[in-house]
Amino acid sequence: MGVHDFLRTLYLLCSIALFCFASFGLAATAKLHSEEVKALGEIGRKLGKKDWDFGKDPCRREGNWAGEYGLKGFENSVICDCSFNHNSSCHVVSIALKAQNLSGNVPSEFSKLHYLKILDLSRNYLNGTIPHEWTKMRSLSELSFMGNRLSGPFPKVLTNITTLTNLSIEGNLFSGPIPPEIGKLTNLQKLVVASNAFTGELPVELAKLTNLVDMRINDNNFSGRMPDFIGNWTRVEKLHVEGCSLEGPIPSSISALTKLVDLRITDLKGKKSPFPPLSNMQSMKTLILRKCSIHGVIPAYIAEMRNLKNLDLSYNELTGEIPESFSQLAKVDYIYLTGNKLTGTIPGWVLGRNKIVDLSYNNFTWESSSPAECPRGSVNLVESYSSVADKLKMHPCLKRNFPCSHSHDQLKYSLHINCGGREVSINGNMYEADREQRGASMFYLSQNWAFSSTGNFMDNDIDSDIYIETNKSALLNFSAPNSELYTTARASPLSLTYYGLCLMDGNYTVRLHFAEIIFINDRSFYDIGKRIFDVYIQDKLVLKDFNIENEAGGAGKPIVKKFMAVVTNHTLKIRFYWAGKGTTGIPDRGYYGPLISAISVDPNFTPPSTDSKKKHTIIYLGTLAAALFLFLLVLGIMKRKGWLGSKASTDKELKDIDLQTGLFTLRQIKAATGNFDAANKLGEGGFGAVYKGLLSDGTIIAVKQLSAKSKQGNREFLNEIGMISALQHPNLVKLHGCCVEANHLMLVYEYMENNCLSRALFGKDLASRLKLDWPTRKKICLGIARGLAYLHEESRLKIVHRDIKTSNVLLDKDFNAKISDFGLARLNEEENTHISTRVAGTIGYMAPEYAMRGYLTYKADVYSFGVVTLEIVSGKSNTNYRPNEEFVYLLDWAYVLQERGSLLELVDPAMGSEYSSEEAVLMLNVALLCTNASPTLRPTMSQAVSMLEGRTTVHELLSDPGFSSINSKCSTSRNHFWQNPSPSHSMSTNGHCTITDSSSSCIKTT
């Protein structure tokens, strides 16, 4: 809320209090003047305002003359001043009829309310224009018609009401030029003419409005350059010039506007221009200069804007490095530098902070310390590195044009996405699900497509933006099968790019499915909204100022736009961009920007069949033979060394293993570790010795060596290679390769500077424990949750880890959590959830239904995650901590504290008071939800992530963790299980099963 809006609200409140006091206290018999009562009667009749009760005096605030209905934006008030004629006479001074869908023409009778100062008729359905009789209104100071259907030229009658200080006609259908008579309104402090159809140049008479505090002209069709006279508005705090077709450059006179708090200028036409002089604007909170053809470096003085919350300099021609001073922008929540030509390295603070930063589509330089994959969450680095990086070992998403990394035989020939919706089959085509909820600075990668989303919805005053919209009206002209495509849609406030990955080169038909599912054809103010955006395919503009509703013939109606696209480098790029056009405040603030329901891409050629591949047969057979030879070589060596059992057993163990990692020779490993020099030995894990190594290309590695005494056998070794080599995620440890030579079985991992989480939390040696502050603990917890969500729901292979514990969570130099040790992992087979073979895991982390009955689903990992979360918050081990003899383990104590309402007693005292109690309670409640004795009552990991991020509220916990008396036996069994935490604990299920301590990724220092 701006200063002007605050003062207006304060004025209204004071007026209500004052006039009510006058009406009921000083002049209990005072009544509204009869002429004004008659005027209100005519106004009510013409507006269809049927709830006014003229049996009551309007000034007594009875009979619906002042009602509150609890609807957002709704307001219904008539306020009087009864201090006239010695408190014996009343006059109407304020009327607010907001969001009531009042229709018809604007009544001329308002002019008969000679004392009327404030009139707010925003968000209704009024037609016509302003009556000429309004010229007589000499007391009116504030007037708003925001969000109606008024039309015609700019109403010159308003320019005669020189008492106006606040005028808003935003979101109407006015057209033509703004008349020079506007210069007569020299008292104006707020002028909002946004979202109309005004044309022509801005009249020079606007320079006379030197009292302006709030000026908004966005979403119009003006012509000419952005005028120099804006420098006259030295009192202005809010200036919006978005998508109004003006030409640049931004005039240097803008430097005089030193009181600016909110500056938004976008999509200027014209030639390149330098960065405007803004160094004296110390009060700035929102700075948006998007697509203004600004070139040169980013000024370091922006970091001196200590109140800055939102910075958007995207889609310009900015060069050079990100200023070092930007690390001082402590209050900034959003930074968008998308679509420039920035160079240098990406600063470490960008990746280390939990802020929204989008650096996609730039020319940064990659270094060994730079991220090798695209982060997923708050930092977007899609296509952020220069073309020089194409030869480097990094994920394709970081490279320009997102190249394909697959072999020729893995190329795709079609693509179908249900944007914002679930997986659905339409006319024989399977439309893939697209349910990622985030979008401010988001990269999402599926198997053969991805999307990059940039921007946050402005001015909506909600904590978490909505990027997936659900239809709010009846769908019209939809066939039953197709309706699934139009019940949801993905929205974007700035830019949204979908990638079709690893498509075969050739010509394709691209069909973009649209339906306006937010605005409604119901003759209400919901019908007034305009959604306008641009569409690019392969960086070529194919739709300019596209309006779904206009093209489809109304809201709730589908329309499919068809285009031809040429794919030449196996990647198809479809971008939706908001250029500042369309309404931004209907039905409420924050509704604007691109909206896409579905995407289908089909080839204009016949996909290669088996017969047409004959020319490639030799290549394919050669590749297959080489892969088979490599596979058999590894198998033969292991067989010769006696590491494998019978052939039948070997086949069973290896049939699903697909080696997708590099093979290292023993010579390479010895060279990297200094021939396993004791000085490079990091310690001992459950697997065996772990050594630090340095490859010839400078990559630091950790070599995990299988010991002959290891409890992890060949099966787990091969399983770990097969599982983790097929997975890529920022929160999973990266496997560089393996070595199978002589008597050695070794895994080569990325090096984790901060060892494992259990050592950081519970290290026996106090020196090995790390002081983890609250933001770090929260970051680690969220990282584990995202990694598990990927394993369970997002990866091509749906995997249950089976051994989630603190010792299997590694920490890199920035304390990013990486899940490791996949030796016990299993593919999630929903039709075969009951494991009747060996049950394996770690005492203290295993879900009761799995430990006792062999019932394995991904909910077993959810349980383990809940235990780990408790340990992160408390700094205590689940199995080793007993507050007294009554409680068996940490989880038991947590349930007791939860029932007492004293959950915060669990928080690690080592943090003192340096933590967020609100976030701690959130994490603990999520942990307790995850450890529910009933697996069906545990959330999925994606739901856990959503709760931890604050996008979903945590539902009230069940009072009994055992889920009522029905599960009392389960609770009893669980307690018995934990009271017998032996390394080998047998129990009867469908067959005999054994629970054993599994290997650990944690390194015990030597």
NORDA-V266746 format. One record per residue. NEAR is the number of other C-alpha atoms within 8 Angstrom. Layout:
# NORDA-V266746
near=NEAR
near=NEAR
This chain:
# NORDA-V266746
near=4
near=5
near=6
near=10
near=8
near=9
near=8
near=8
near=8
near=8
near=8
near=8
near=8
near=8
near=9
near=9
near=8
near=8
near=13
near=10
near=9
near=14
near=15
near=9
near=8
near=8
near=12
near=8
near=6
near=11
near=10
near=15
near=9
near=6
near=7
near=12
near=10
near=8
near=12
near=10
near=9
near=10
near=12
near=11
near=9
near=10
near=12
near=9
near=10
near=6
near=5
near=9
near=8
near=8
near=5
near=8
near=10
near=12
near=14
near=9
near=11
near=10
near=11
near=9
near=13
near=10
near=8
near=8
near=5
near=5
near=6
near=4
near=7
near=12
near=11
near=12
near=11
near=14
near=13
near=12
near=12
near=16
near=12
near=10
near=6
near=6
near=12
near=12
near=13
near=15
near=14
near=15
near=13
near=12
near=13
near=12
near=12
near=13
near=12
near=9
near=10
near=10
near=10
near=11
near=10
near=11
near=10
near=9
near=10
near=10
near=11
near=9
near=13
near=9
near=9
near=14
near=10
near=12
near=12
near=12
near=12
near=12
near=15
near=15
near=14
near=12
near=12
near=11
near=10
near=9
near=9
near=7
near=7
near=12
near=11
near=8
near=12
near=9
near=9
near=14
near=10
near=12
near=12
near=12
near=12
near=12
near=16
near=15
near=12
near=11
near=11
near=11
near=8
near=10
near=9
near=9
near=11
near=9
near=12
near=9
near=13
near=10
near=10
near=13
near=11
near=12
near=12
near=12
near=12
near=12
near=16
near=13
near=10
near=12
near=12
near=11
near=11
near=11
near=8
near=9
near=8
near=11
near=12
near=9
near=14
near=10
near=10
near=13
near=11
near=13
near=12
near=12
near=12
near=12
near=14
near=13
near=11
near=12
near=12
near=11
near=9
near=11
near=8
near=7
near=10
near=11
near=11
near=9
near=14
near=10
near=11
near=13
near=12
near=13
near=12
near=12
near=13
near=14
near=15
near=15
near=11
near=12
near=11
near=9
near=9
near=10
near=7
near=9
near=10
near=9
near=11
near=10
near=14
near=10
near=10
near=14
near=11
near=12
near=12
near=12
near=11
near=14
near=14
near=14
near=11
near=13
near=11
near=14
near=12
near=8
near=10
near=8
near=9
near=13
near=12
near=8
near=13
near=10
near=12
near=13
near=11
near=12
near=13
near=12
near=12
near=14
near=13
near=14
near=10
near=8
near=7
near=10
near=10
near=7
near=10
near=9
near=7
near=7
near=8
near=6
near=12
near=11
near=12
near=15
near=11
near=12
near=12
near=12
near=12
near=12
near=12
near=15
near=14
near=12
near=12
near=10
near=9
near=11
near=7
near=10
near=8
near=8
near=11
near=8
near=13
near=11
near=10
near=14
near=10
near=12
near=12
near=12
near=12
near=12
near=12
near=13
near=11
near=12
near=12
near=11
near=10
near=11
near=8
near=7
near=9
near=10
near=8
near=6
near=12
near=6
near=8
near=12
near=8
near=11
near=11
near=13
near=13
near=12
near=11
near=14
near=11
near=12
near=12
near=10
near=10
near=9
near=8
near=6
near=7
near=10
near=8
near=7
near=6
near=6
near=10
near=11
near=13
near=14
near=14
near=12
near=14
near=15
near=13
near=12
near=11
near=8
near=6
near=5
near=4
near=8
near=6
near=8
near=10
near=13
near=11
near=10
near=9
near=13
near=15
near=16
near=14
near=14
near=13
near=14
near=15
near=12
near=8
near=6
near=10
near=8
near=5
near=5
near=5
near=8
near=9
near=9
near=12
near=15
near=17
near=13
near=6
near=12
near=13
near=10
near=6
near=7
near=6
near=5
near=4
near=7
near=11
near=10
near=9
near=9
near=12
near=12
near=11
near=17
near=15
near=14
near=13
near=9
near=10
near=10
near=8
near=9
near=5
near=5
near=7
near=9
near=12
near=10
near=12
near=11
near=9
near=7
near=7
near=10
near=14
near=10
near=16
near=15
near=16
near=9
near=8
near=8
near=7
near=9
near=11
near=13
near=12
near=14
near=13
near=15
near=12
near=10
near=9
near=7
near=6
near=8
near=5
near=5
near=4
near=6
near=8
near=8
near=10
near=11
near=12
near=9
near=12
near=8
near=8
near=6
near=10
near=7
near=6
near=9
near=6
near=6
near=7
near=9
near=10
near=10
near=12
near=15
near=11
near=15
near=16
near=12
near=12
near=15
near=12
near=12
near=13
near=13
near=11
near=11
near=11
near=12
near=14
near=14
near=13
near=9
near=9
near=10
near=11
near=13
near=12
near=12
near=11
near=12
near=13
near=13
near=15
near=13
near=15
near=10
near=12
near=12
near=10
near=6
near=8
near=11
near=15
near=12
near=10
near=12
near=13
near=9
near=14
near=14
near=16
near=15
near=13
near=13
near=12
near=8
near=8
near=6
near=9
near=8
near=8
near=8
near=8
near=11
near=10
near=13
near=13
near=7
near=9
near=11
near=7
near=10
near=14
near=14
near=14
near=13
near=10
near=8
near=7
near=8
near=7
near=8
near=10
near=8
near=13
near=7
near=7
near=13
near=15
near=11
near=11
near=12
near=12
near=12
near=13
near=13
near=11
near=11
near=16
near=13
near=13
near=9
near=11
near=13
near=10
near=9
near=10
near=10
near=11
near=11
near=14
near=17
near=10
near=13
near=17
near=14
near=14
near=11
near=11
near=10
near=12
near=8
near=7
near=5
near=6
near=7
near=6
near=6
near=6
near=7
near=9
near=7
near=6
near=7
near=8
near=7
near=7
near=8
near=8
near=8
near=8
near=8
near=8
near=8
near=8
near=8
near=8
near=8
near=9
near=8
near=8
near=9
near=8
near=8
near=11
near=11
near=10
near=7
near=8
near=7
near=8
near=8
near=8
near=6
near=6
near=6
near=8
near=10
near=8
near=7
near=10
near=8
near=6
near=6
near=11
near=6
near=8
near=7
near=10
near=7
near=8
near=10
near=9
near=9
near=6
near=9
near=13
near=10
near=9
near=11
near=13
near=9
near=8
near=9
near=8
near=5
near=4
near=11
near=12
near=12
near=11
near=12
near=13
near=12
near=15
near=12
near=13
near=14
near=13
near=13
near=13
near=10
near=11
near=6
near=4
near=6
near=8
near=10
near=12
near=13
near=13
near=13
near=12
near=12
near=8
near=4
near=5
near=10
near=8
near=13
near=7
near=8
near=9
near=11
near=10
near=12
near=13
near=14
near=15
near=13
near=11
near=11
near=13
near=9
near=8
near=8
near=8
near=11
near=12
near=12
near=11
near=8
near=12
near=10
near=13
near=13
near=14
near=15
near=9
near=6
near=6
near=9
near=10
near=11
near=13
near=13
near=13
near=11
near=9
near=10
near=7
near=10
near=12
near=15
near=13
near=11
near=13
near=14
near=11
near=10
near=10
near=7
near=6
near=6
near=5
near=9
near=12
near=7
near=5
near=7
near=9
near=10
near=7
near=9
near=11
near=8
near=11
near=11
near=11
near=11
near=12
near=14
near=13
near=12
near=14
near=10
near=13
near=10
near=13
near=13
near=8
near=9
near=11
near=5
near=7
near=11
near=11
near=14
near=11
near=12
near=17
near=13
near=12
near=9
near=12
near=15
near=17
near=17
near=15
near=13
near=8
near=6
near=10
near=11
near=15
near=15
near=13
near=10
near=11
near=12
near=11
near=14
near=13
near=8
near=8
near=11
near=6
near=6
near=4
near=6
near=10
near=8
near=10
near=11
near=7
near=8
near=13
near=12
near=13
near=12
near=13
near=9
near=13
near=14
near=12
near=12
near=11
near=12
near=11
near=10
near=11
near=13
near=10
near=11
near=10
near=10
near=12
near=14
near=15
near=14
near=15
near=15
near=14
near=14
near=15
near=12
near=12
near=13
near=11
near=11
near=13
near=10
near=10
near=12
near=9
near=12
near=10
near=8
near=9
near=10
near=6
near=5
near=6
near=4
near=10
near=12
near=12
near=15
near=9
near=9
near=11
near=11
near=10
near=8
near=11
near=9
near=8
near=7
near=6
near=8
near=12
near=8
near=6
near=8
near=10
near=10
near=6
near=4
near=9
near=7
near=4
near=7
near=10
near=7
near=7
near=6
near=7
near=12
near=10
near=11
near=11
near=12
near=10
near=13
near=13
near=13
near=12
near=12
near=13
near=13
near=13
near=9
near=9
near=6
near=7
near=13
near=11
near=9
near=12
near=10
near=9
near=11
near=12
near=10
near=13
near=11
near=8
near=8
near=8
near=8
near=6
near=8
near=4
near=4
near=7
near=6
near=5
near=6
near=10
near=12
near=12
near=8
near=7
near=6
near=11
near=10
near=8
near=10
near=10
near=8
near=9
near=9
near=9
near=8
near=10
near=11
near=7
near=7
near=9
near=6
near=8
near=8
near=10
near=8
near=8
near=9
near=10
near=6
near=7
near=10
near=13
near=11
near=15
near=12
near=10
near=12
near=10
near=11
near=14
near=15
near=12
near=8
near=6
near=6
